[in-house]
Amino acid sequence: MSTENMSTEKTPPVARKPIQTPDTVPRPKQTSMTEYRSGDLRFSRPAVLRDLRQIPSVSLDYFESRVLPPLPQGVDVTKIQESAVWSKKLQRWAAFEKDPKNSGKSEDDAFKPLAQVFDAVVREARKTIGDRETTLKYGSRPAKSPISERSNSTRPDAYLLLREKKSIDDKTDTSNDSWNDIAVSFEFKKGTGEKDREDDEKKVVWSLHHIMRSDPCRRSTFGVTIEDTQMRFWFTCRAITLVSEPFDFFTKPEHLIHFFCSLAFANEQQLGWDPTVQRVCVEGEPQYNITVCTDEGKETVYQTTKVISDFSADAMQGRGTRVFQVRLTLQNGQPVHNAEPLVLKDSWREVDRFREDEILVQIFDGLGKKYGTKEASDARKYFLTVLAAGDVMVHGKKDKTTSLLHDSKDLPPGFGLHPLPADDTPKCKPTRTGEGLTPIFSCVPPSVKKSQIHHRIHYRLVFKEVCEPIHDLKRLDTVFKVLMDIHEALQLLHSIGWVHRDLSTGNALCWKGRGKLADLEYAKHIDDSVTHEVRTGTLEFMACEVEAQKYLFQRPTDELFDLVQYSFKFNPLHDMESLWWIATWTLYFHVDQKGGRPSPEQIEQFYELFPGRLKSGRFMTFSASLEYTVLPPSFHRAGREVDYMRQRIQRAYAASEEKLPPDYENPLKVLNTRFAEHLASAFADSKNIEIFSPNAKRQREGPPSDTQGPEQPSDEKRETDASNKKPKRDDSGEPSNAGHQ
């Protein structure tokens, strides 16, 4: 349905304001970039640390009162310290004959007494709270990696793990521990130097990261680092990562006693597990029973059949989106059999953002007011159908990150910022000048000490359509047909003043030959003045102006007023440029023969257009003509049309930015007409042309939204880790839905 066929009613022009509200600054996640996806821990770990950069350091009082679960009633920390746990004569833990640094033992043996300390503290606590079993037990297998559904070769020095396993491996097998059961990760060193501390921090952050990315049952997790007798506590959830101030656990044992008692007797929910997700074994494979509670209070249970997408969960802070193909198994308390496949999306939105289903209601309401009920109903074919939606309920309350911090909305006065080590990343093996350099994003401001925690709320959506993302399509004409429909969807949004703001190959979907636009969490009305400190963006498909956070096509002028007076703001032209980047990516990533290889010139052009990291020359690449003759000959005609589209976008930008703020209404109208023509021509020129990934292994490992190149030079054998394990392309003939992320 084209907006040209609708009513000719026009939205009255909005009066220009003297100062525009700046738009939310987009910040690409390091965990979505090439370094993290390399599968090499030398690059993956620093990428995680660079995402965090520096984290709040809080007092022990705050950590104990706001982060840890409450102490069990009856526990007396002072009384425990005065027991046999502590040697009054030596003024040290009875289990430690000497400080670890001076023990003369290996690192593993030097810290073995921690297990005795834990057992002794628990034993003393049980004397006052009754014969109550602990939820956690102490474990240490420093030479053996815990098992995980997502492979990970790292080995924590010790951990506190569930006594009653949640992992689905052989529960009688005591020779292996599982990451799925670990609540607290420990890292320790005998030394006290800066390198010792940094190594501990890198490892404990990676452990926290791995738990949060690999386990759909987790809402938060804890950690501990020790350098000789200096100890810190760690915590992470989808809103924030915290570290406590350091303390000497030999001279201030009360803090470790408090830590052990509060966690050992806590319930699973307090330890970070999600009671609405249950891991089950189905035909030998792990699946999940997930409860969805609608706003009306209706509960249904869906069982996953496969992971569609979980890349967003790789970032420690953020939405943590996971998308599953599911089947309804329980409704109104009754089992459901042979249900049709659906899609379930699990995510954490910021507390002041609308859910995607709520945004869709606003969009359709706006379309109805402008074009009428029938046309608005017809527009639904370009978007996903929401069957169920609601915020996750945990014991009658909405699951928010505030509940994980005892309703603390702000950090305490006087908190510090703790910088994380991330400056020793080895350079990737370059394929051309400049590749492998540490990415710098100039438009993202440095970390500022702010007390507000950007809290999030947990929600779930169930969609009717099990779609296929555009990056998994196998025919070029189907790709352009989908892009034609996505263009229609964008025209509908733009016609009522909305912008998508995060268009990528992951949310341009195909369902029964029709394109559908997904992921509307960041969509907003262009006059909406609500802003957020930082939001993530999909770098490879981000408009150049959005990346630079400034207007790039304005004509030189002697008047500096416009440059100073108007802040950068996202507008519909930026969505249109993202659409162009998707078409360009499709052509330069693929080949037209199964098992075929791209030419060296195509590879070079691909990396110029999609470097996989932030690059200051990206705007210059966009400004230059596409060298589509380096593509397979069958792609040339479509490539020519895509290059015409690039020229049209540039003209639209230049026309809209003759004065600031940009007046994009007429340039956008012209651009829509031209885009429709060029997409239709590209579709016609691509009939029956099959497209193939030039490297099947790479296609299995990651979606195009991570901009894996058509052919990467192989490095020497690397330490493999789960950062390169992603949902496999489905060859069963069933479609997938990666774009719901």
Rosetta blueprint (number, residue, H / E / L):
1 M L
2 S L
3 T H
4 E H
5 N H
6 M L
7 S L
8 T L
9 E L
10 K L
11 T L
12 P L
13 P L
14 V L
15 A L
16 R L
17 K L
18 P L
19 I L
20 Q L
21 T L
22 P L
23 D L
24 T L
25 V E
26 P E
27 R L
28 P L
29 K L
30 Q H
31 T H
32 S H
33 M L
34 T H
35 E H
36 Y H
37 R H
38 S L
39 G L
40 D L
41 L H
42 R H
43 F H
44 S H
45 R H
46 P H
47 A H
48 V H
49 L H
50 R H
51 D H
52 L H
53 R L
54 Q E
55 I E
56 P E
57 S E
58 V E
59 S L
60 L H
61 D H
62 Y H
63 F H
64 E H
65 S H
66 R H
67 V H
68 L L
69 P L
70 P L
71 L L
72 P L
73 Q L
74 G L
75 V L
76 D L
77 V H
78 T H
79 K H
80 I H
81 Q H
82 E L
83 S L
84 A L
85 V L
86 W E
87 S E
88 K L
89 K L
90 L L
91 Q L
92 R E
93 W E
94 A L
95 A L
96 F L
97 E L
98 K L
99 D L
100 P H
101 K H
102 N H
103 S L
104 G L
105 K L
106 S L
107 E H
108 D H
109 D H
110 A H
111 F L
112 K L
113 P H
114 L H
115 A H
116 Q H
117 V H
118 F H
119 D H
120 A H
121 V H
122 V H
123 R H
124 E H
125 A H
126 R H
127 K H
128 T H
129 I H
130 G L
131 D L
132 R L
133 E L
134 T L
135 T L
136 L E
137 K E
138 Y E
139 G E
140 S L
141 R L
142 P L
143 A L
144 K L
145 S L
146 P L
147 I E
148 S L
149 E L
150 R L
151 S L
152 N L
153 S L
154 T L
155 R L
156 P L
157 D L
158 A E
159 Y E
160 L E
161 L E
162 L E
163 R L
164 E L
165 K L
166 K L
167 S L
168 I L
169 D L
170 D L
171 K L
172 T L
173 D L
174 T L
175 S L
176 N L
177 D L
178 S E
179 W H
180 N H
181 D H
182 I E
183 A E
184 V E
185 S E
186 F E
187 E E
188 F E
189 K E
190 K L
191 G L
192 T L
193 G L
194 E H
195 K H
196 D H
197 R H
198 E H
199 D H
200 D H
201 E H
202 K H
203 K H
204 V H
205 V H
206 W H
207 S H
208 L H
209 H H
210 H H
211 I H
212 M H
213 R H
214 S H
215 D L
216 P L
217 C L
218 R E
219 R L
220 S E
221 T E
222 F E
223 G E
224 V E
225 T E
226 I E
227 E E
228 D L
229 T L
230 Q E
231 M E
232 R E
233 F E
234 W E
235 F E
236 T E
237 C E
238 R L
239 A L
240 I L
241 T E
242 L E
243 V E
244 S E
245 E L
246 P L
247 F E
248 D E
249 F L
250 F L
251 T L
252 K L
253 P H
254 E H
255 H H
256 L H
257 I H
258 H H
259 F H
260 F H
261 C H
262 S H
263 L H
264 A H
265 F L
266 A L
267 N L
268 E L
269 Q L
270 Q L
271 L L
272 G L
273 W E
274 D L
275 P L
276 T L
277 V E
278 Q E
279 R E
280 V E
281 C E
282 V E
283 E L
284 G L
285 E E
286 P E
287 Q E
288 Y E
289 N E
290 I E
291 T E
292 V E
293 C E
294 T L
295 D L
296 E L
297 G L
298 K L
299 E E
300 T E
301 V E
302 Y E
303 Q E
304 T E
305 T E
306 K E
307 V E
308 I E
309 S E
310 D L
311 F H
312 S H
313 A H
314 D H
315 A L
316 M L
317 Q L
318 G L
319 R L
320 G L
321 T L
322 R E
323 V E
324 F E
325 Q E
326 V E
327 R E
328 L E
329 T E
330 L E
331 Q E
332 N L
333 G L
334 Q E
335 P E
336 V L
337 H L
338 N L
339 A L
340 E L
341 P L
342 L E
343 V E
344 L E
345 K E
346 D E
347 S E
348 W E
349 R E
350 E E
351 V L
352 D L
353 R L
354 F L
355 R L
356 E H
357 D H
358 E H
359 I H
360 L H
361 V H
362 Q H
363 I H
364 F H
365 D H
366 G H
367 L H
368 G H
369 K H
370 K H
371 Y H
372 G L
373 T H
374 K H
375 E H
376 A H
377 S H
378 D H
379 A H
380 R H
381 K H
382 Y H
383 F E
384 L L
385 T L
386 V E
387 L E
388 A E
389 A E
390 G E
391 D E
392 V L
393 M E
394 V E
395 H L
396 G L
397 K E
398 K E
399 D L
400 K E
401 T H
402 T H
403 S H
404 L H
405 L L
406 H L
407 D L
408 S L
409 K L
410 D E
411 L L
412 P L
413 P L
414 G L
415 F L
416 G E
417 L E
418 H E
419 P E
420 L L
421 P L
422 A L
423 D L
424 D L
425 T L
426 P L
427 K L
428 C L
429 K L
430 P L
431 T L
432 R L
433 T L
434 G L
435 E L
436 G L
437 L L
438 T L
439 P L
440 I L
441 F L
442 S L
443 C L
444 V L
445 P L
446 P L
447 S L
448 V L
449 K L
450 K L
451 S L
452 Q E
453 I L
454 H L
455 H L
456 R E
457 I E
458 H E
459 Y E
460 R E
461 L E
462 V E
463 F E
464 K L
465 E L
466 V L
467 C L
468 E E
469 P E
470 I H
471 H H
472 D H
473 L L
474 K L
475 R E
476 L H
477 D H
478 T H
479 V H
480 F H
481 K H
482 V H
483 L H
484 M H
485 D H
486 I H
487 H H
488 E H
489 A H
490 L H
491 Q H
492 L H
493 L H
494 H H
495 S H
496 I L
497 G L
498 W E
499 V E
500 H L
501 R L
502 D L
503 L L
504 S L
505 T L
506 G L
507 N L
508 A E
509 L E
510 C E
511 W E
512 K L
513 G L
514 R E
515 G E
516 K E
517 L E
518 A L
519 D L
520 L L
521 E L
522 Y L
523 A L
524 K E
525 H E
526 I L
527 D L
528 D L
529 S L
530 V L
531 T L
532 H L
533 E L
534 V E
535 R E
536 T L
537 G L
538 T L
539 L H
540 E H
541 F H
542 M L
543 A L
544 C H
545 E H
546 V H
547 E H
548 A H
549 Q L
550 K L
551 Y L
552 L L
553 F L
554 Q L
555 R L
556 P L
557 T L
558 D L
559 E L
560 L L
561 F H
562 D H
563 L H
564 V H
565 Q H
566 Y L
567 S L
568 F L
569 K L
570 F L
571 N L
572 P H
573 L H
574 H H
575 D H
576 M H
577 E H
578 S H
579 L H
580 W H
581 W H
582 I H
583 A H
584 T H
585 W H
586 T H
587 L H
588 Y H
589 F H
590 H L
591 V E
592 D L
593 Q L
594 K L
595 G L
596 G L
597 R L
598 P L
599 S L
600 P H
601 E H
602 Q H
603 I H
604 E H
605 Q H
606 F H
607 Y H
608 E H
609 L H
610 F L
611 P L
612 G L
613 R L
614 L L
615 K L
616 S L
617 G L
618 R H
619 F H
620 M H
621 T H
622 F H
623 S H
624 A L
625 S L
626 L L
627 E L
628 Y H
629 T H
630 V H
631 L L
632 P L
633 P H
634 S H
635 F H
636 H H
637 R H
638 A H
639 G H
640 R H
641 E H
642 V H
643 D H
644 Y H
645 M H
646 R H
647 Q H
648 R H
649 I H
650 Q H
651 R H
652 A H
653 Y H
654 A H
655 A H
656 S H
657 E L
658 E L
659 K L
660 L L
661 P L
662 P L
663 D L
664 Y L
665 E H
666 N H
667 P H
668 L H
669 K H
670 V H
671 L H
672 N H
673 T H
674 R H
675 F H
676 A H
677 E H
678 H H
679 L H
680 A H
681 S H
682 A H
683 F H
684 A H
685 D H
686 S L
687 K L
688 N L
689 I L
690 E E
691 I L
692 F E
693 S L
694 P L
695 N L
696 A H
697 K H
698 R H
699 Q H
700 R H
701 E H
702 G L
703 P L
704 P H
705 S H
706 D H
707 T L
708 Q L
709 G L
710 P L
711 E L
712 Q L
713 P L
714 S L
715 D L
716 E L
717 K L
718 R L
719 E L
720 T L
721 D L
722 A H
723 S H
724 N H
725 K L
726 K L
727 P L
728 K L
729 R L
730 D L
731 D L
732 S L
733 G L
734 E L
735 P L
736 S L
737 N L
738 A H
739 G H
740 H H
741 Q L
